[in-house]
Every structure is written in structure tokens, then in C-alpha cells.
């Protein structure tokens, strides 16, 4: 299987833990999908910035595009290729 584009939500985005989730089973499925995808979009509102959940999906570098409602803090911005802010 091959995915051109994968769109994901998340539980948190942080420099030290990357993209995180709270459900171990969900993380395993998402890791598989990430490995199959050419491009990864993460949709996360501003409340996810700096949050860390129990299960790490991967570093922020796996994210090609971040779609959010506010610009992330300055320390997170360089981790993303593109940031789309949609009110």
C-alpha cells in the first residue's frame, strides 16, 4: 500500500517528544501509515503546542504541513516545512 498524503490529528506537539498520542494501539497504526505516506499533514489546534502524551509517534520532522488555528511558538516553527493557519 502507498499513500500520497496522510492527514493526522494528535494529542500533543513538543520539541522533546515530537508528535504524541494517548492510545498505544492507535500509535502503532499511525506509525505504519506514516511509513507508507509521501507527505504528512498534522491538524492540531494551539492547545496541542508543548503538550506531551504518553505515546510518541515520531519527531516533529515527520510532519510536512501543520494546519492549526494559531502560529506555534517560535521554538516549534522551524520543525515544520509549511504552517497553515486557518481561523
C-alpha positions in Angstrom: 0.0 0.0 0.0 1.1 3.5 -0.7 -0.3 6.8 0.5 0.3 10.1 -1.3 -1.0 12.1 1.6 -1.8 11.3 5.2 -3.7 13.7 7.5 -3.5 13.1 11.2 -4.6 14.7 14.4 -2.5 14.4 17.6 -2.6 14.7 21.3 0.5 16.9 21.6 3.4 18.5 19.7 6.6 19.2 21.5 10.3 19.7 20.7 11.5 16.9 23.1 8.8 14.3 22.5 7.6 15.2 18.9 4.1 14.1 17.8 2.4 12.3 20.7 -0.8 10.4 21.4 -2.5 8.8 24.3 -3.5 5.4 22.9 -0.8 2.7 22.2 -2.9 0.8 19.7 -3.6 4.0 17.7 0.1 4.9 17.7 1.1 1.6 16.1 -1.5 2.0 13.3 -0.4 5.6 12.7 3.3 4.6 12.6 2.5 2.1 9.9 0.6 4.8 7.9 3.4 7.3 8.4 5.9 4.8 6.9 3.6 4.4 3.8 3.0 8.1 3.2 4.9 10.5 0.9 3.5 13.6 2.7 2.2 14.1 6.2 -0.2 16.8 7.3 -1.0 17.2 11.0 -4.1 19.1 12.1 -3.7 20.5 15.6 -5.1 23.5 17.4 -3.0 25.7 19.6 -3.8 23.8 22.7 -1.5 20.9 21.4 1.6 23.0 21.4 4.0 22.0 24.1 1.8 19.1 25.2 3.2 15.6 25.7 1.0 12.5 25.8 2.2 9.0 26.8 2.9 7.6 23.3 5.3 9.2 20.8 4.6 8.8 17.1 7.8 10.4 16.0 9.9 13.5 15.8 8.4 16.7 14.6 10.4 16.2 11.4 7.9 13.6 10.2 5.4 16.5 9.7 5.4 18.2 6.3 2.5 20.6 6.9 0.9 21.8 10.1 -2.6 23.0 9.9 -3.6 25.0 13.0 -5.6 27.9 14.4 -2.6 30.0 15.7 1.0 30.2 14.9 3.0 27.8 17.0 5.6 29.1 19.5 8.8 30.2 17.9 10.7 27.2 19.1 8.3 24.8 17.2 8.1 26.7 13.9 11.4 25.5 12.4 10.4 21.9 12.7 7.7 22.2 10.0 8.1 22.6 6.2 4.9 24.6 5.9 2.5 26.0 8.5 -1.1 26.8 7.5 -3.0 28.9 10.0 -6.8 28.6 9.4 -9.0 30.5 11.8 
